[in-house]
């Protein structure tokens, strides 16, 4: 017997139960023949914001709570997690001038550590990042944020005026300056709310020279 498979099924409840450690944005799937109807219940949990798009543009933003929807015929709903995502790893590098043996050398200083992020603009993260992806995760933005941290790390080292040989001893001071600078901005709707420098490393050959006691000239000063 022939069955009409084109019959539309209406969705009663729209919600997102997040059981992942790294999902920033989740798009509610309205699969084929499933539609959000007038009166559909939208449930937005604590540490979530829901965003409704109509014709690809943001229509409504919903804070935590329960809502009865009156949607247009075609709409999309995205859930944005506002929890703090922790222990994301970063790597940075910066070229700083170091003079030794009468030679001007650009020294590549490397650092690594961890940071935490939190969404501070749900609309912007959807507009700038998530696009049509079903799930947008921290790993999708980690590389871009690492580049931002690296650029700011280089600026902090330059502005500090410190001898590169003193970076390790001044790691806490550099950490505080970098965290303050990074935390003052929003990136694609995200804030870096905590940043930790684990290590600052000079190039291996330079470290080897220092360990062997060869004189290093920084500016007009020779350090042994």
DOKE-355660 format. One line per 5 residues: number of its first residue (from 0); their letters; for each residue y, x, z of N, C-alpha, C, O, CB. Coordinates in Angstrom, 3 decimals, decimal comma. Glycine has a CB too. Layout:
N
NUM) a) Y X Z Y X Z Y X Z Y X Z Y X Z  ...;
***
This chain:
224
0) xxxxx) -1,196 0,850 0,000 0,000 0,000 0,000 1,246 0,885 0,000 1,315 1,851 0,760 0,006 -0,961 1,234  2,200 0,575 -0,819 3,431 1,367 -0,919 4,305 1,162 0,306 4,504 0,038 0,769 4,210 0,998 -2,190  4,828 2,280 0,827 5,747 2,213 1,956 7,100 2,759 1,541 7,182 3,740 0,803 5,195 2,993 3,167  8,141 2,134 2,008 9,501 2,580 1,709 9,872 3,701 2,681 10,239 3,444 3,827 10,520 1,393 1,805  9,772 4,945 2,212 10,057 6,106 3,070 11,537 6,438 3,115 11,935 7,368 3,818 9,284 7,318 2,588;
5) xxxxx) 12,359 5,704 2,386 13,800 5,985 2,360 14,551 5,247 3,462 15,758 5,427 3,624 14,382 5,607 1,008  13,833 4,412 4,221 14,480 3,650 5,275 15,100 4,585 6,301 14,454 5,523 6,768 13,483 2,706 5,945  16,350 4,326 6,647 17,074 5,216 7,545 16,731 4,923 8,998 16,655 3,768 9,418 18,577 5,089 7,323  16,527 5,994 9,754 16,242 5,884 11,185 17,491 6,306 11,959 18,084 7,347 11,679 15,002 6,763 11,590  17,876 5,492 12,926 19,071 5,794 13,693 18,722 6,547 14,982 17,702 6,281 15,618 19,828 4,505 14,018;
10) xxxxx) 19,585 7,484 15,344 19,391 8,308 16,535 20,016 7,598 17,732 21,156 7,138 17,666 20,010 9,728 16,345  19,265 7,513 18,818 19,756 6,823 20,014 20,555 7,754 20,932 21,577 7,363 21,495 18,586 6,220 20,785  20,069 8,997 21,072 20,690 9,952 21,999 20,869 11,294 21,305 19,947 11,801 20,666 19,836 10,117 23,287  22,044 11,856 21,435 22,330 13,208 20,952 22,547 14,089 22,169 23,446 13,834 22,971 23,582 13,235 19,994  21,718 15,138 22,315 21,837 16,052 23,454 21,212 17,389 23,084 20,486 17,505 22,097 21,158 15,459 24,728;
15) xxxxx) 21,511 18,390 23,899 20,938 19,728 23,707 20,467 20,243 25,051 21,265 20,481 25,957 21,972 20,713 23,067  19,155 20,412 25,169 18,573 21,033 26,354 18,342 22,498 26,011 17,398 22,838 25,297 17,231 20,318 26,801  19,193 23,342 26,513 19,188 24,768 26,149 18,173 25,525 26,997 18,336 25,650 28,211 20,599 25,388 26,324  17,119 26,030 26,348 16,126 26,835 27,056 16,084 28,268 26,528 15,060 28,945 26,615 14,744 26,194 26,935  17,215 28,718 25,977 17,303 30,079 25,448 18,297 30,890 26,263 19,184 30,322 26,901 17,712 30,065 23,959;
20) xxxxx) 18,159 32,233 26,249 19,096 33,070 27,000 20,300 33,538 26,184 21,206 34,165 26,734 18,375 34,265 27,535  20,326 33,242 24,874 21,321 33,903 24,024 21,959 33,013 22,955 22,589 33,535 22,036 20,689 35,064 23,357  21,816 31,689 23,043 22,382 30,814 22,024 23,800 30,402 22,399 24,022 29,759 23,424 21,503 29,574 21,830  24,750 30,779 21,561 26,155 30,424 21,762 26,469 29,038 21,217 27,152 28,246 21,866 27,060 31,455 21,101  25,960 28,747 20,010 26,242 27,474 19,347 24,946 26,904 18,783 24,161 27,616 18,157 27,302 27,653 18,219;
25) xxxxx) 24,733 25,606 19,016 23,559 24,911 18,484 24,021 23,689 17,704 24,786 22,868 18,210 22,578 24,500 19,626  23,551 23,580 16,476 23,889 22,417 15,663 22,811 21,354 15,827 21,629 21,620 15,607 24,049 22,810 14,174  23,219 20,156 16,210 22,259 19,061 16,341 21,768 18,678 14,955 22,559 18,374 14,061 22,893 17,833 17,066  20,454 18,697 14,791 19,882 18,463 13,480 19,754 16,973 13,187 19,008 16,260 13,857 18,528 19,136 13,372  20,480 16,517 12,190 20,282 15,160 11,667 19,418 15,314 10,418 19,918 15,467 9,303 21,672 14,426 11,344;
30) xxxxx) 18,117 15,270 10,639 17,201 15,487 9,526 17,238 14,321 8,548 17,886 13,305 8,800 15,781 15,694 10,040  16,539 14,477 7,431 16,528 13,458 6,389 16,168 12,085 6,965 15,229 11,943 7,748 15,540 13,844 5,281  16,928 11,108 6,561 16,727 9,713 6,969 16,985 9,478 8,455 16,553 8,465 9,003 15,323 9,283 6,635  17,682 10,400 9,107 18,077 10,184 10,496 19,594 10,249 10,556 20,200 11,181 10,027 17,419 11,240 11,459  20,202 9,278 11,191 21,668 9,216 11,219 22,149 8,832 12,607 21,457 8,153 13,366 22,196 8,211 10,174;
35) xxxxx) 23,372 9,293 12,917 24,027 8,906 14,167 24,728 7,576 13,925 25,541 7,454 13,010 25,044 10,007 14,659  24,412 6,588 14,742 24,961 5,258 14,541 26,067 4,966 15,556 26,266 5,717 16,511 23,853 4,207 14,644  26,776 3,872 15,331 27,741 3,402 16,322 26,981 3,005 17,588 26,027 2,228 17,536 28,583 2,200 15,769  27,417 3,547 18,718 26,740 3,266 19,976 25,755 4,336 20,400 25,217 4,278 21,506 26,035 1,972 19,877  25,506 5,321 19,532 24,651 6,447 19,931 25,239 7,131 21,161 26,452 7,326 21,250 24,495 7,466 18,764;
40) xxxxx) 24,387 7,490 22,097 24,830 8,136 23,321 24,861 9,663 23,136 23,878 10,270 22,712 23,906 7,748 24,500  25,986 10,251 23,457 26,136 11,710 23,436 26,148 12,202 24,876 26,969 11,764 25,682 27,444 12,146 22,677  25,236 13,112 25,194 25,161 13,700 26,534 25,551 15,171 26,443 24,887 15,961 25,772 23,728 13,539 27,146  26,634 15,527 27,125 27,101 16,910 27,157 26,910 17,417 28,581 27,522 16,903 29,518 28,608 17,030 26,699  26,066 18,418 28,738 25,749 18,928 30,069 26,803 19,921 30,554 27,628 20,416 29,786 24,374 19,588 30,066;
45) xxxxx) 26,743 20,190 31,855 27,594 21,246 32,413 27,316 22,552 31,671 26,186 22,811 31,258 27,346 21,418 33,950  28,345 23,366 31,506 28,293 24,624 30,739 28,060 24,372 29,249 27,529 25,230 28,544 27,184 25,535 31,287  28,465 23,173 28,767 28,437 22,871 27,338 29,737 22,177 26,930 30,404 21,538 27,744 27,212 21,987 26,987  30,075 22,318 25,655 31,106 21,506 25,010 30,513 21,046 23,686 29,862 21,827 22,991 32,467 22,312 24,802  30,732 19,790 23,335 30,256 19,279 22,047 31,437 19,110 21,099 32,521 18,687 21,501 29,503 17,931 22,227;
50) xxxxx) 31,205 19,447 19,837 32,254 19,352 18,824 31,726 18,529 17,647 30,676 18,844 17,086 32,716 20,774 18,351  32,451 17,481 17,280 32,070 16,655 16,137 32,894 17,051 14,924 34,117 17,167 15,002 32,255 15,152 16,452  32,213 17,257 13,800 32,882 17,572 12,540 32,702 16,414 11,564 31,613 15,852 11,450 32,331 18,890 11,933  33,763 16,067 10,869 33,727 15,062 9,815 34,197 15,710 8,523 35,293 16,268 8,464 34,606 13,824 10,177  33,369 15,635 7,492 33,697 16,263 6,204 34,043 17,738 6,382 34,947 18,262 5,731 34,868 15,528 5,531;
55) xxxxx) 33,308 18,394 7,272 33,483 19,825 7,475 34,651 20,219 8,348 34,886 21,408 8,565 33,633 20,475 6,185  35,395 19,238 8,860 36,556 19,522 9,705 36,340 18,965 11,105 35,681 17,941 11,285 37,839 18,931 9,086  36,906 19,653 12,094 36,739 19,228 13,482 37,447 17,894 13,698 38,627 17,737 13,384 37,287 20,300 14,459  36,700 16,945 14,239 37,198 15,603 14,474 37,453 15,351 15,951 38,518 14,861 16,327 36,223 14,585 13,936  36,454 15,692 16,808 36,568 15,419 18,242 35,873 16,524 19,038 34,909 17,135 18,575 35,958 14,034 18,590;
60) xxxxx) 36,387 16,766 20,250 35,797 17,733 21,172 35,477 16,995 22,471 36,315 16,272 23,008 36,762 18,956 21,427  34,249 17,189 22,970 33,773 16,472 24,145 33,441 17,444 25,273 32,646 18,366 25,093 32,546 15,625 23,795  34,046 17,234 26,422 33,746 18,002 27,622 32,471 17,425 28,269 31,992 16,378 27,833 34,958 17,971 28,626  31,912 18,091 29,305 30,693 17,579 29,940 30,829 16,117 30,365 31,836 15,715 30,948 30,342 18,431 31,152  29,801 15,337 30,061 29,814 13,914 30,386 28,928 13,139 29,434 28,208 13,729 28,629 31,237 13,365 30,346;
65) xxxxx) 28,978 11,818 29,521 28,207 10,920 28,659 29,184 10,058 27,859 30,127 9,496 28,416 27,227 10,026 29,501  28,951 9,960 26,555 29,872 9,266 25,667 29,104 8,315 24,748 27,946 8,554 24,406 30,689 10,276 24,838  29,769 7,247 24,365 29,244 6,352 23,341 29,998 6,633 22,059 31,224 6,527 22,012 29,375 4,851 23,761  29,264 6,993 21,020 29,897 7,455 19,793 30,226 6,301 18,851 29,531 5,287 18,790 29,000 8,452 19,091  31,309 6,504 18,127 31,696 5,607 17,042 31,978 6,477 15,831 33,116 6,585 15,375 32,947 4,722 17,423;
70) xxxxx) 30,915 7,100 15,315 31,110 8,149 14,311 31,340 7,596 12,916 30,981 6,454 12,628 29,921 9,068 14,292  31,941 8,408 12,046 32,006 8,034 10,630 30,588 8,094 10,046 29,652 8,524 10,720 32,986 8,982 9,836  30,443 7,673 8,828 29,103 7,596 8,235 28,417 8,949 8,173 27,203 9,038 8,357 29,185 7,009 6,843  29,165 9,983 7,922 28,583 11,325 7,846 29,323 12,253 8,800 30,525 12,473 8,654 28,639 11,877 6,396  28,603 12,793 9,773 29,230 13,710 10,722 28,216 14,747 11,177 27,010 14,575 10,999 29,803 12,944 11,937;
75) xxxxx) 28,718 15,818 11,761 27,877 16,856 12,345 28,317 17,061 13,789 29,498 16,930 14,111 27,964 18,193 11,531  27,366 17,379 14,647 27,694 17,654 16,043 27,139 19,017 16,424 25,959 19,311 16,232 27,132 16,549 16,979  28,028 19,839 16,971 27,664 21,170 17,442 27,827 21,211 18,964 28,786 20,676 19,521 28,538 22,272 16,750  26,870 21,856 19,610 26,975 22,109 21,042 27,329 23,582 21,242 26,692 24,464 20,667 25,645 21,740 21,785  28,337 23,836 22,051 28,775 25,208 22,343 28,490 25,497 23,809 28,892 24,735 24,687 30,301 25,408 22,019;
80) xxxxx) 27,803 26,587 24,069 27,511 26,974 25,449 28,704 27,715 26,037 29,240 28,635 25,420 26,237 27,853 25,519  29,116 27,307 27,236 30,242 27,969 27,896 29,789 28,833 29,076 30,618 29,284 29,867 31,249 26,929 28,375  28,484 29,066 29,197 28,010 29,929 30,276 28,348 31,387 29,965 28,688 31,717 28,830 26,485 29,758 30,485  28,256 32,241 30,954 28,516 33,672 30,772 27,238 34,349 30,301 26,190 34,223 30,934 29,033 34,325 32,092  27,329 35,069 29,183 26,193 35,819 28,643 26,348 37,274 29,068 27,351 37,913 28,747 26,108 35,691 27,075;
85) xxxxx) 25,371 37,795 29,781 25,501 39,102 30,412 24,610 40,167 29,769 23,730 39,874 28,960 25,175 38,990 31,877  24,878 41,416 30,167 24,037 42,575 29,822 23,844 42,766 28,320 22,749 43,103 27,869 22,687 42,433 30,476  24,910 42,547 27,547 24,860 42,823 26,112 25,247 44,295 25,912 26,269 44,744 26,430 25,821 41,854 25,300  24,446 45,030 25,175 24,664 46,472 25,039 25,700 46,785 23,961 25,813 46,077 22,960 23,346 47,177 24,713  26,455 47,864 24,189 27,419 48,329 23,202 27,381 49,848 23,113 26,977 50,538 24,049 28,837 47,845 23,553;
90) xxxxx) 27,815 50,348 21,955 27,983 51,783 21,726 29,338 52,003 21,084 29,778 51,197 20,264 26,839 52,361 20,832  29,997 53,082 21,450 31,317 53,376 20,900 31,451 54,871 20,634 30,732 55,689 21,206 32,427 52,897 21,857  32,377 55,201 19,765 32,682 56,609 19,503 34,175 56,745 19,233 34,828 55,804 18,782 31,848 57,155 18,299  34,703 57,934 19,517 36,131 58,184 19,305 36,332 59,651 18,963 35,731 60,526 19,586 36,964 57,793 20,560  37,171 59,917 17,983 37,532 61,288 17,639 38,800 61,669 18,390 39,842 61,031 18,236 37,727 61,450 16,105;
95) xxxxx) 38,701 62,714 19,203 39,855 63,208 19,952 40,019 64,693 19,664 39,029 65,382 19,418 39,690 62,950 21,485  41,258 65,207 19,689 41,482 66,627 19,385 41,090 67,534 20,546 41,387 67,251 21,706 42,941 66,862 19,027  40,426 68,614 20,210 40,066 69,627 21,203 40,235 70,994 20,543 39,717 71,227 19,451 38,589 69,422 21,738  40,963 71,901 21,210 41,205 73,226 20,658 40,392 74,250 21,438 40,437 74,293 22,667 42,715 73,577 20,696  39,652 75,067 20,711 38,931 76,155 21,385 38,730 77,283 20,376 38,525 77,051 19,185 37,549 75,660 21,965;
100) xxxxx) 38,794 78,507 20,889 38,628 79,671 20,022 39,662 79,726 18,916 39,405 80,304 17,860 37,253 79,673 19,421  40,845 79,125 19,143 41,884 79,130 18,118 41,638 78,131 17,003 42,412 78,085 16,047 42,006 80,494 17,534  40,585 77,329 17,097 40,257 76,370 16,035 40,552 74,955 16,509 40,163 74,558 17,607 38,771 76,499 15,612  41,242 74,207 15,669 41,527 72,803 15,962 40,314 71,980 15,561 39,936 71,938 14,391 42,814 72,311 15,215  39,723 71,340 16,523 38,491 70,607 16,251 38,641 69,142 16,644 39,137 68,826 17,725 37,309 71,241 17,000;
105) xxxxx) 38,208 68,257 15,758 38,132 66,835 16,085 36,785 66,599 16,767 35,730 66,728 16,146 38,298 65,929 14,798  36,839 66,262 18,011 35,628 66,113 18,811 35,216 64,654 18,890 36,011 63,797 19,278 35,835 66,683 20,217  33,970 64,371 18,521 33,472 63,003 18,555 32,872 62,706 19,935 31,815 63,218 20,302 32,419 62,775 17,436  33,575 61,873 20,670 33,128 61,479 22,010 32,418 60,141 21,905 32,940 59,200 21,307 34,328 61,398 23,015  31,242 60,057 22,479 30,455 58,822 22,423 30,318 58,207 23,806 30,331 58,898 24,825 29,067 59,093 21,828;
110) xxxxx) 30,187 56,889 23,809 30,004 56,174 25,065 29,095 54,979 24,825 28,954 54,512 23,695 31,366 55,724 25,658  28,484 54,490 25,887 27,690 53,267 25,791 27,774 52,522 27,115 28,222 53,060 28,127 26,208 53,582 25,427  27,336 51,280 27,080 27,372 50,476 28,291 26,961 49,042 28,009 26,236 48,774 27,051 28,759 50,510 28,909  27,421 48,129 28,838 27,115 46,713 28,682 28,383 45,883 28,857 29,380 46,357 29,400 26,037 46,274 29,693  28,327 44,636 28,389 29,450 43,727 28,592 28,936 42,298 28,708 27,791 42,006 28,364 30,474 43,847 27,437;
115) xxxxx) 29,796 41,419 29,195 29,493 39,995 29,301 30,530 39,223 28,504 31,691 39,625 28,437 29,469 39,527 30,788  30,113 38,110 27,897 31,039 37,296 27,115 30,938 35,827 27,523 29,931 35,378 28,070 30,757 37,454 25,609  32,018 35,093 27,238 32,048 33,660 27,495 32,957 33,006 26,460 34,023 33,532 26,138 32,535 33,354 28,949  32,533 31,861 25,943 33,352 31,116 24,984 34,592 30,588 25,688 34,490 29,975 26,751 32,546 29,950 24,345  35,757 30,822 25,105 36,993 30,258 25,661 37,692 29,329 24,673 38,704 28,715 25,009 37,943 31,378 26,073;
120) xxxxx) 37,154 29,222 23,447 37,718 28,306 22,449 36,567 27,802 21,573 36,183 28,455 20,603 38,835 29,016 21,575  36,020 26,631 21,928 34,854 26,092 21,226 35,149 25,816 19,752 34,299 26,049 18,892 34,382 24,813 21,904  36,341 25,325 19,465 36,694 25,029 18,083 36,738 26,301 17,238 36,244 26,324 16,111 38,040 24,311 18,025  37,327 27,342 17,785 37,494 28,582 17,021 36,154 29,244 16,714 35,965 29,768 15,616 38,386 29,555 17,786  35,224 29,229 17,665 33,952 29,900 17,412 33,185 29,202 16,297 32,456 29,853 15,549 33,106 29,945 18,688;
125) xxxxx) 33,340 27,892 16,178 32,704 27,165 15,082 33,416 27,450 13,762 32,769 27,662 12,736 32,700 25,653 15,368  34,739 27,456 13,790 35,514 27,702 12,570 35,323 29,114 12,045 35,218 29,322 10,836 36,986 27,452 12,827  35,278 30,097 12,957 35,278 31,495 12,552 33,882 32,098 12,385 33,696 33,031 11,603 36,038 32,293 13,549  32,890 31,559 13,129 31,618 32,264 13,184 30,396 31,472 12,773 29,661 31,888 11,877 31,413 32,749 14,527  30,165 30,336 13,413 28,841 29,727 13,305 28,540 29,147 11,926 27,389 29,150 11,490 28,703 28,649 14,330;
130) xxxxx) 29,580 28,644 11,230 29,349 28,108 9,900 28,333 26,983 9,904 28,446 26,039 10,686 28,893 29,200 8,976  27,331 27,082 9,025 26,303 26,047 8,935 24,997 26,471 9,599 23,969 25,825 9,396 26,047 25,696 7,483  25,018 27,534 10,382 23,803 27,995 11,044 23,356 26,986 12,097 24,182 26,399 12,796 24,027 29,374 11,685  22,043 26,789 12,206 21,512 25,870 13,217 21,732 26,417 14,622 22,048 25,671 15,548 20,016 25,615 12,980  21,564 27,715 14,768 21,767 28,366 16,063 22,495 29,677 15,847 22,060 30,517 15,058 20,416 28,602 16,795;
135) xxxxx) 23,601 29,850 16,547 24,371 31,092 16,479 24,205 31,803 17,816 24,566 31,267 18,863 25,894 30,820 16,157  23,653 33,023 17,770 23,268 33,732 18,990 24,167 34,940 19,255 24,923 35,375 18,385 21,813 34,181 18,898  24,067 35,468 20,468 24,892 36,617 20,839 24,639 37,807 19,924 25,547 38,596 19,664 24,627 37,012 22,287  23,411 37,939 19,436 23,087 39,051 18,544 23,828 39,006 17,223 24,003 40,038 16,573 21,622 39,072 18,279  24,268 37,818 16,816 24,990 37,691 15,556 26,408 38,258 15,640 26,987 38,629 14,619 25,043 36,235 15,138;
140) xxxxx) 26,969 38,326 16,848 28,351 38,789 17,017 28,411 40,153 17,693 29,479 40,762 17,754 29,151 37,775 17,828  27,286 40,639 18,200 27,271 41,876 18,995 27,832 43,072 18,222 28,562 43,884 18,790 25,848 42,186 19,449  27,500 43,189 16,935 27,972 44,336 16,153 29,489 44,314 16,014 30,142 45,348 16,160 27,317 44,344 14,763  30,056 43,134 15,731 31,509 43,027 15,584 32,221 43,338 16,898 33,246 44,020 16,907 31,895 41,625 15,099  31,679 42,839 18,001 32,296 43,114 19,302 32,182 44,595 19,662 33,091 45,159 20,271 31,644 42,253 20,398;
145) xxxxx) 31,077 45,216 19,291 30,912 46,648 19,552 31,960 47,457 18,789 32,467 48,453 19,305 29,491 47,109 19,160  32,291 47,036 17,559 33,340 47,718 16,788 34,699 47,559 17,462 35,499 48,494 17,489 33,397 47,169 15,349  34,956 46,373 18,005 36,218 46,135 18,712 36,305 47,009 19,957 37,350 47,596 20,238 36,353 44,647 19,096  35,211 47,095 20,697 35,177 47,939 21,895 35,394 49,399 21,514 36,130 50,116 22,191 33,834 47,773 22,645  34,758 49,838 20,435 34,872 51,229 19,981 36,323 51,569 19,637 36,818 52,629 20,022 33,965 51,474 18,755;
150) xxxxx) 37,003 50,681 18,920 38,401 50,923 18,541 39,300 51,009 19,772 40,184 51,862 19,847 38,901 49,811 17,603  39,068 50,126 20,729 39,869 50,143 21,955 39,531 51,343 22,832 40,405 51,880 23,512 39,658 48,853 22,740  38,292 51,757 22,820 37,866 52,950 23,559 38,620 54,175 23,037 39,109 54,987 23,823 36,326 53,161 23,432  38,713 54,307 21,714 39,440 55,433 21,113 40,909 55,410 21,522 41,487 56,454 21,823 39,319 55,397 19,578  41,514 54,221 21,535 42,915 54,095 21,929 43,125 54,490 23,384 44,088 55,183 23,712 43,399 52,670 21,703;
155) xxxxx) 42,220 54,047 24,256 42,328 54,369 25,683 42,236 55,870 25,904 43,003 56,422 26,693 41,231 53,649 26,486  41,313 56,542 25,225 41,187 57,997 25,387 42,445 58,711 24,911 42,920 59,646 25,555 39,964 58,522 24,617  42,983 58,263 23,777 44,195 58,886 23,244 45,381 58,689 24,186 46,136 59,624 24,452 44,522 58,313 21,861  45,538 57,466 24,687 46,665 57,163 25,564 46,542 57,827 26,929 47,551 58,061 27,594 46,791 55,671 25,738  45,323 58,131 27,353 45,124 58,713 28,688 45,687 60,121 28,784 46,085 60,558 29,864 43,644 58,733 29,040;
160) xxxxx) 45,726 60,847 27,644 46,211 62,224 27,637 45,316 63,182 28,403 45,724 64,297 28,728 47,587 62,276 28,208  44,088 62,745 28,692 43,188 63,573 29,493 42,479 64,619 28,647 42,257 64,436 27,450 42,164 62,702 30,199  42,138 65,694 29,285 41,281 66,710 28,698 39,903 66,094 28,455 39,328 65,530 29,386 41,185 67,971 29,618  39,348 66,180 27,234 38,024 65,616 26,984 36,944 66,114 27,953 35,953 65,426 28,197 37,610 65,931 25,579  37,147 67,302 28,494 36,167 67,824 29,450 36,210 67,076 30,774 35,316 67,226 31,608 36,407 69,306 29,692;
165) xxxxx) 37,259 66,263 30,969 37,400 65,512 32,219 36,990 64,049 32,098 37,076 63,301 33,071 38,820 65,589 32,695  36,546 63,634 30,911 36,236 62,217 30,707 35,151 61,710 31,655 35,266 60,625 32,224 35,804 61,986 29,275  34,100 62,508 31,814 32,995 62,063 32,664 33,457 61,857 34,099 33,082 60,877 34,742 31,846 63,074 32,624  34,268 62,779 34,599 34,766 62,658 35,972 35,706 61,467 36,122 35,828 60,895 37,206 35,483 63,942 36,390  36,367 61,098 35,028 37,341 59,999 35,071 36,751 58,699 34,519 37,497 57,811 34,106 38,599 60,376 34,278;
170) xxxxx) 35,409 58,577 34,506 34,759 57,435 33,859 35,193 56,096 34,468 35,361 55,118 33,739 33,246 57,576 33,958  35,375 56,040 35,785 35,781 54,781 36,418 37,191 54,369 36,007 37,463 53,195 35,758 35,703 54,905 37,937  38,078 55,354 35,943 39,452 55,083 35,527 39,496 54,604 34,081 40,199 53,648 33,756 40,321 56,334 35,697  38,741 55,275 33,218 38,682 54,891 31,810 38,062 53,499 31,670 38,511 52,686 30,862 37,872 55,929 30,995  37,031 53,239 32,466 36,365 51,930 32,451 37,355 50,813 32,787 37,408 49,796 32,096 35,186 51,911 33,448;
175) xxxxx) 38,132 51,008 33,844 39,091 49,987 34,266 40,147 49,727 33,197 40,513 48,582 32,931 39,766 50,404 35,566  40,629 50,814 32,587 41,649 50,672 31,545 41,088 49,947 30,324 41,758 49,096 29,739 42,194 52,050 31,136  39,859 50,287 29,941 39,237 49,650 28,776 38,947 48,178 29,048 39,198 47,325 28,197 37,939 50,380 28,392  38,421 47,883 30,227 38,099 46,503 30,580 39,364 45,636 30,600 39,348 44,497 30,134 37,394 46,453 31,950  40,447 46,180 31,136 41,713 45,442 31,190 42,241 45,181 29,783 42,712 44,083 29,489 42,760 46,220 32,016;
180) xxxxx) 42,163 46,174 28,928 42,680 46,036 27,565 41,843 45,036 26,765 42,385 44,179 26,068 42,697 47,403 26,855  40,521 45,154 26,874 39,617 44,264 26,145 39,750 42,829 26,648 39,770 41,886 25,857 38,161 44,742 26,285  39,842 42,671 27,970 39,872 41,342 28,568 41,140 40,563 28,316 41,191 39,358 28,562 39,670 41,455 30,013  42,171 41,241 27,826 43,457 40,572 27,578 43,461 39,770 26,283 44,385 38,995 26,041 44,576 41,596 27,538  42,441 39,946 25,448 42,404 39,293 24,141 41,215 38,347 24,032 40,259 38,428 24,805 42,347 40,338 23,026;
185) xxxxx) 41,298 37,440 23,046 40,184 36,564 22,687 39,720 36,954 21,289 40,543 37,213 20,411 40,600 35,044 22,748  38,423 36,998 21,079 37,871 37,444 19,809 36,976 36,345 19,231 35,892 36,079 19,752 37,079 38,767 19,987  37,437 35,715 18,157 36,669 34,656 17,494 36,320 33,507 18,447 35,291 32,855 18,272 35,389 35,237 16,900  37,159 33,256 19,444 36,871 32,207 20,405 36,061 32,669 21,597 35,590 31,852 22,388 36,157 31,107 19,734  35,895 33,996 21,730 35,122 34,581 22,833 35,994 35,506 23,670 36,902 36,157 23,153 33,903 35,351 22,294;
190) xxxxx) 35,712 35,555 24,956 36,352 36,524 25,851 35,296 37,493 26,369 34,189 37,092 26,727 37,073 35,806 27,037  35,653 38,769 26,402 34,805 39,757 27,076 35,246 39,760 28,535 36,308 40,284 28,872 34,923 41,212 26,414  34,424 39,173 29,391 34,847 38,938 30,780 34,407 40,057 31,719 34,864 40,118 32,861 34,289 37,611 31,276  33,544 40,927 31,264 33,111 42,064 32,084 32,637 43,161 31,159 31,902 42,904 30,206 31,983 41,657 33,087  33,063 44,403 31,440 32,633 45,535 30,625 32,328 46,717 31,524 33,075 47,015 32,456 33,707 45,908 29,581;
195) xxxxx) 31,231 47,382 31,236 30,817 48,535 32,032 30,499 49,713 31,120 29,715 49,583 30,180 29,594 48,185 32,907  31,118 50,877 31,403 30,760 52,115 30,715 29,650 52,785 31,510 29,812 53,069 32,697 31,998 53,066 30,555  28,519 53,038 30,852 27,390 53,702 31,511 27,482 55,212 31,383 27,278 55,940 32,354 26,070 53,214 30,926  27,794 55,686 30,167 27,877 57,123 29,905 29,003 57,436 28,944 29,318 56,641 28,058 26,559 57,645 29,347  29,617 58,613 29,127 30,523 59,210 28,148 29,980 60,595 27,844 29,789 61,409 28,747 32,015 59,270 28,677;
200) xxxxx) 29,729 60,859 26,552 29,063 62,098 26,166 29,873 62,889 25,142 30,375 62,333 24,165 27,686 61,794 25,609  29,992 64,194 25,381 30,572 65,104 24,404 29,480 65,551 23,435 28,296 65,424 23,746 31,232 66,329 25,104  29,859 66,076 22,258 28,858 66,562 21,304 27,950 67,614 21,937 28,374 68,357 22,821 29,544 67,144 20,062  26,709 67,672 21,483 25,722 68,559 22,079 26,140 70,023 22,007 25,993 70,761 22,981 24,389 68,375 21,399  26,670 70,453 20,837 27,013 71,872 20,701 28,157 72,253 21,632 28,198 73,370 22,147 27,389 72,195 19,249;
205) xxxxx) 29,098 71,313 21,850 30,202 71,593 22,761 29,693 71,659 24,205 30,086 72,542 24,967 31,305 70,517 22,624  28,833 70,738 24,565 28,255 70,755 25,910 27,480 72,045 26,144 27,499 72,601 27,242 27,337 69,539 26,120  26,801 72,512 25,108 26,024 73,744 25,221 26,949 74,934 25,458 26,635 75,822 26,250 25,173 73,969 23,953  28,100 74,950 24,763 29,074 76,027 24,967 29,601 76,019 26,401 29,732 77,067 27,032 30,242 75,892 23,973  29,901 74,825 26,902 30,417 74,718 28,267 29,385 75,223 29,262 29,707 75,959 30,194 30,805 73,264 28,593;
210) xxxxx) 28,123 74,810 29,045 27,053 75,210 29,955 26,815 76,719 29,935 26,408 77,307 30,937 25,769 74,482 29,596  27,078 77,347 28,762 26,839 78,784 28,656 28,026 79,610 29,126 27,949 80,838 29,172 26,505 79,147 27,233  29,147 78,932 29,483 30,294 79,642 30,049 31,242 80,220 29,036 32,089 81,043 29,383 29,823 80,723 30,914  31,119 79,800 27,754 32,050 80,277 26,736 33,392 79,596 26,945 33,440 78,395 27,212 31,507 80,007 25,301  34,485 80,348 26,826 35,819 79,799 27,065 36,175 78,695 26,085 35,960 78,825 24,880 36,853 80,896 26,987;
215) xxxxx) 36,715 77,620 26,609 37,177 76,506 25,788 38,683 76,406 25,938 39,190 76,352 27,058 36,479 75,168 26,191  39,409 76,379 24,821 40,859 76,286 24,869 41,269 74,842 24,598 40,961 74,291 23,541 41,517 77,254 23,846  41,962 74,234 25,551 42,506 72,893 25,387 44,017 73,021 25,424 44,603 73,307 26,468 41,981 71,906 26,497  44,649 72,805 24,265 46,091 73,050 24,164 46,333 74,548 24,338 45,786 75,351 23,583 46,892 72,220 25,237  47,149 74,933 25,327 47,431 76,339 25,573 46,643 76,873 26,763 46,871 78,001 27,199 48,914 76,540 25,803;
220) xxxx) 45,705 76,063 27,299 44,933 76,462 28,475 43,509 76,808 28,113 42,866 76,093 27,343 44,943 75,362 29,515  43,019 77,883 28,655 41,629 78,275 28,441 40,829 77,880 29,680 41,170 78,247 30,805 41,505 79,814 28,152  39,729 77,103 29,439 38,903 76,622 30,534 37,517 77,223 30,394 36,964 77,257 29,295 38,838 75,070 30,554  36,944 77,703 31,504 35,617 78,326 31,464 34,611 77,482 32,222 33,437 77,843 32,300 35,662 79,746 32,050;
***
